[in-house]
Amino acid sequence: MPGIPVSAGFAIGLAFGVVGLLSGFCLMSSLRDWWTANDGRKVRSYAVALAVAILGTQFIAGVGFVDIAKSIYLQPSFSAPLIFAGGLLFGFGMVLSNGCASRALVLLGKGNLRSLVVIAIIGIAAQMTLKGLVAPARLAVLQATQTTSAAVSAPALLATMGIDEFVARIAVTLIASGALLFFAFSDGQFRRAYGQIAAGLAVGLLVTAGWLTTGWLGADEFNPIPVTSLSFVSPIADSLQYTMLSTGLTLSFGIALVAGVLSGSLVTAIVTGRFKLEGYTSPNHMVRSISGAALMGIGGAMAYGCSIGQGLTGLSTLGMPSFIAVAGIISGAALGIRGPVVIPALATR
């Protein structure tokens, strides 16, 4: 039924908005705190979210509830250079804008008007890259550099060595999730950060819920929908288009997800007294923010996802393209936060 993915997408987004506002869940701020303040609580919360997402996604895929092979993350043909470059642009852009796409939605809900500009620019830049002025160049690079691989995921790669596919899935899942959980809980400070632990668990479960929504609850052979979960660059672009052309478009899981995140953050901000209108502090601040948003929109479209779309949802499939995208995102963030070109800190968001 078409209404199920939309309703469930809004509910999942609502929960993400609440968790995001209360915990500050964001890859960019996690890396910044870890690299510049020696505070690894948020990055370890992200590791918990990824571990739970991998466990949940691989379980529902293994038992046949969801065919994650139908998702964009496990397509046999992909361009590693394009995906890495897109991740690099997105990672650098989220540093300039002082937050990723999902974080901008959460902050807009608490009255941060800078995020309204960021979201609008992300949507416009992503549409330009997917279907507009930048699309021909993206497609030309894609056609020139794409390759086809028989083993597009880590379990499939292990299976090429003669290991049973089911055993390979279990082995890679346990190794990856176990390593992430060990990294997270090996730190005593994080073990006492109950709020961050809860946030990681919640986000990981929301990723699994997204897969179940689009791949099982909303499955309809007469009206198929994309099998996916939490992601924000393309959905923000779709949401922007829907607000302008709603009479000619239909609601989707992604659009409902975006609306849910914004609503969840707004309600939480009002209830907790955190709602406060904020703007730019200077023209230079605005230029940096807009530049970062444009890079995130372009990069996210090239990489097929953002720090959530590839960093959690994509990696939960254990797909090789997602590892490439995340490597690019982290490299771009490192260049912005720790690179030789020092970027002055933006105003606190």
C-alpha positions in Angstrom: 0.0 0.0 0.0 1.5 3.4 -1.0 0.3 5.0 2.3 2.4 2.6 4.5 5.8 3.8 3.4 4.8 7.4 3.6 3.3 7.1 7.1 6.1 4.9 8.4 8.7 7.3 6.8 7.2 10.2 8.6 7.2 8.3 11.9 10.8 7.2 11.4 11.8 10.8 10.6 9.9 12.0 13.6 11.9 9.7 15.9 15.2 10.7 14.2 14.4 14.4 14.7 13.8 13.9 18.4 17.0 11.8 18.8 19.0 14.2 16.7 18.1 17.2 18.6 18.5 15.7 22.1 21.8 14.0 21.3 23.5 16.1 18.7 23.9 13.0 16.5 26.1 14.1 13.5 29.2 12.7 11.9 30.8 16.1 11.3 30.5 17.2 14.9 31.6 13.7 16.0 34.8 13.9 14.0 35.5 17.5 15.0 35.1 16.7 18.7 37.3 13.6 18.4 40.0 15.2 16.4 40.2 18.6 18.0 38.9 18.2 21.6 39.8 14.5 22.2 36.2 13.8 23.0 35.1 10.6 21.3 31.7 10.1 22.8 29.7 11.2 19.7 31.9 9.3 17.2 31.5 6.2 19.4 27.7 6.7 19.4 27.9 6.8 15.6 29.9 3.5 15.7 27.1 1.9 17.9 24.5 3.2 15.4 26.5 1.6 12.5 26.9 -1.7 14.4 23.2 -2.0 15.1 22.3 -1.0 11.6 24.6 -3.7 10.1 23.3 -6.3 12.5 19.6 -5.4 11.8 20.0 -5.0 8.1 21.9 -8.2 7.5 19.5 -10.1 9.7 16.4 -9.0 7.9 18.2 -9.6 4.6 19.4 -13.0 5.6 16.0 -14.3 6.6 14.5 -12.9 3.4 12.4 -10.0 4.7 14.1 -7.5 2.5 16.1 -7.9 -0.7 18.8 -5.2 -0.2 20.3 -6.3 -3.5 17.6 -4.1 -5.1 19.0 -1.0 -3.4 21.3 1.5 -5.2 24.1 0.5 -2.8 24.5 -3.0 -4.3 24.2 -2.4 -8.0 26.9 -4.4 -9.9 28.0 -1.4 -12.0 29.4 1.7 -10.3 32.1 4.3 -10.6 34.6 4.2 -7.8 36.3 7.5 -8.8 32.9 9.3 -9.0 31.7 8.0 -5.7 34.9 8.8 -3.9 35.1 12.3 -5.4 31.4 12.9 -4.4 32.2 11.7 -0.8 35.2 14.0 -0.7 33.1 17.0 -1.8 30.3 16.2 0.7 32.8 15.7 3.6 34.5 19.0 2.9 31.2 20.7 2.4 29.7 19.6 5.7 32.7 21.2 7.5 32.1 24.5 5.7 28.4 24.4 6.6 29.2 23.1 10.1 26.9 20.1 9.8 25.6 17.5 7.4 22.2 17.4 5.6 20.4 15.6 8.4 21.8 17.9 11.0 20.6 20.9 9.0 17.1 19.6 9.1 17.3 19.0 12.9 18.7 22.5 13.5 16.1 24.1 11.3 13.5 22.6 13.6 15.0 24.5 16.6 14.9 27.8 14.8 18.3 27.9 13.1 17.5 30.0 9.9 21.0 29.3 8.6 19.9 25.7 8.1 17.0 26.9 5.9 19.5 28.3 3.5 21.7 25.2 3.7 18.7 22.9 3.0 17.5 25.0 0.1 21.0 25.0 -1.5 21.5 21.3 -0.9 18.2 20.6 -2.7 19.0 22.9 -5.7 22.6 21.6 -6.1 21.5 18.0 -5.8 18.8 18.4 -8.5 21.2 20.2 -10.7 23.6 17.2 -10.4 21.0 14.5 -10.8 18.8 16.0 -13.5 20.0 19.5 -14.4 23.0 21.5 -15.6 25.6 19.3 -13.9 24.0 16.0 -14.8 25.6 15.6 -18.3 29.1 16.0 -16.8 28.2 13.5 -14.0 26.9 11.0 -16.5 29.9 11.4 -18.8 32.3 10.7 -15.9 30.1 7.8 -14.8 30.1 6.2 -18.2 33.9 6.6 -18.6 34.8 5.2 -15.2 32.2 2.7 -14.2 33.1 -0.9 -13.8 31.0 -4.1 -13.2 31.9 -6.3 -10.3 30.6 -9.8 -9.5 31.3 -9.2 -5.8 29.8 -5.8 -4.9 29.6 -6.5 -1.1 32.1 -7.7 1.5 30.2 -11.0 2.1 30.1 -11.6 -1.7 33.8 -10.9 -1.9 34.5 -13.4 0.8 32.2 -15.9 -1.0 34.4 -15.8 -4.1 37.1 -17.5 -2.0 34.9 -20.6 -1.8 33.1 -19.8 1.5 29.3 -20.5 1.6 27.4 -17.2 1.0 25.3 -17.5 4.1 28.4 -18.2 6.3 30.2 -15.3 4.6 27.3 -13.0 5.5 27.3 -14.1 9.1 31.1 -13.8 9.4 31.5 -10.3 7.9 28.5 -9.1 9.9 29.8 -10.3 13.2 33.4 -9.1 12.5 32.3 -5.6 11.4 29.7 -5.1 14.1 31.9 -6.6 16.8 34.8 -4.4 15.9 32.6 -1.3 16.0 31.1 -2.2 19.4 34.5 -2.9 20.8 35.7 0.4 19.6 32.7 2.2 21.1 32.7 0.5 24.5 36.4 0.3 25.0 36.3 3.9 26.2 35.3 4.4 29.8 33.9 7.9 29.3 31.5 6.6 26.6 30.4 3.7 28.8 29.0 6.3 31.2 27.4 8.4 28.4 24.1 6.7 28.6 22.4 9.3 26.4 24.9 8.8 23.5 24.6 5.1 23.9 20.8 5.3 23.6 21.1 7.6 20.6 23.3 5.2 18.8 21.0 2.3 19.5 18.0 4.3 18.4 19.5 5.5 15.1 20.7 2.0 14.2 17.2 0.6 14.8 15.7 3.4 12.7 17.9 2.4 9.8 16.7 -1.2 10.1 13.1 0.1 10.3 13.6 2.1 7.1 14.6 -1.1 5.3 11.7 -3.0 6.6 9.3 -0.2 5.6 10.4 0.1 1.9 11.4 -3.5 1.4 8.7 -5.4 3.3 5.8 -3.5 4.7 5.5 -1.3 1.6 6.4 -3.9 -1.0 3.9 -4.0 -3.8 4.7 -5.9 -7.1 2.1 -3.8 -8.9 3.4 -0.5 -7.6 7.1 -1.0 -6.6 9.0 1.6 -4.6 12.8 1.9 -4.2 14.2 -0.3 -1.5 16.1 2.1 0.8 16.3 3.5 4.3 17.6 6.7 5.9 19.2 9.1 3.5 18.8 12.9 3.1 20.4 14.6 0.0 18.2 13.2 -2.7 15.1 13.3 -0.4 15.8 16.9 0.4 15.9 17.6 -3.4 12.7 15.7 -3.9 11.0 17.5 -1.0 12.0 20.9 -2.4 10.5 19.9 -5.8 7.4 18.5 -4.1 6.8 21.8 -2.3 6.8 23.6 -5.7 5.0 21.0 -7.9 3.0 18.9 -5.5 0.0 18.6 -7.8 2.1 16.7 -10.3 4.0 14.6 -7.9 3.3 12.0 -5.2 4.6 11.6 -1.7 7.4 9.2 -1.1 9.2 7.6 1.8 12.1 10.1 1.5 9.9 13.1 1.4 7.9 11.9 4.4 11.2 11.2 6.2 12.4 14.8 5.7 9.1 16.2 6.9 9.2 13.9 9.9 12.7 14.9 11.0 11.8 18.6 10.8 8.6 18.0 12.7 10.3 15.9 15.4 13.0 18.4 16.0 10.5 21.3 16.1 8.2 19.7 18.6 11.1 18.6 20.8 12.7 22.1 20.7 9.4 23.7 21.7 8.7 21.2 24.5 12.3 21.5 25.9 12.5 25.2 25.5 15.4 25.0 23.0 13.6 26.8 20.2 15.4 30.0 19.3 15.6 31.9 16.0 19.2 32.3 14.8 20.8 33.8 11.7 24.2 34.4 10.1 26.8 36.4 12.0 28.5 37.9 9.0 28.5 37.9 5.1 31.6 35.7 5.2 29.8 33.2 7.4 26.9 33.1 4.9 29.3 32.5 2.0 31.0 29.6 3.7 27.7 28.1 4.7 26.3 28.3 1.2 29.5 27.0 -0.4 29.4 24.0 1.9 25.8 23.3 1.1 26.4 23.4 -2.6 29.3 21.0 -2.2 27.1 18.7 -0.1 24.3 18.7 -2.7 26.7 18.0 -5.6 28.8 15.5 -3.7 25.9 13.7 -2.2 24.3 13.2 -5.6 27.6 11.9 -7.0 28.2 9.6 -4.1 24.6 8.3 -3.9 24.2 9.4 -0.4 25.4 11.5 2.6 27.0 10.8 6.0 23.7 9.0 6.9 22.7 7.7 3.5 26.1 6.1 2.8 27.6 6.3 6.3 24.9 4.2 7.9 22.3 3.0 5.4 24.9 2.2 2.7 27.4 0.6 5.0 24.6 -1.5 6.6 24.5 -3.4 3.3 28.2 -4.0 3.5 28.4 -2.8 -0.1 31.8 -1.9 -1.5 30.6 1.4 -3.1 29.5 2.5 0.4 33.0 1.9 1.8 34.4 4.0 -1.0 31.9 6.8 -0.4 32.5 6.9 3.3 36.3 6.9 2.8 35.7 10.0 0.6 33.5 11.7 3.2 35.9 11.1 6.0 38.8 12.3 3.8 36.9 15.5 3.0 36.1 16.1 6.6 39.7 15.5 7.6 40.8 18.0 4.9 38.4 20.6 6.3 39.0 20.0 10.0 42.7 19.0 10.2 44.1 19.7 6.7 47.0 22.1 5.8 44.5 24.7 4.7 43.2 26.0 8.0 39.5 26.8 8.0 38.5 29.3 10.7 35.7 28.0 12.9 32.2 29.0 12.0 29.8 30.3 14.6 28.2 27.6 16.8 25.1 26.2 15.3 
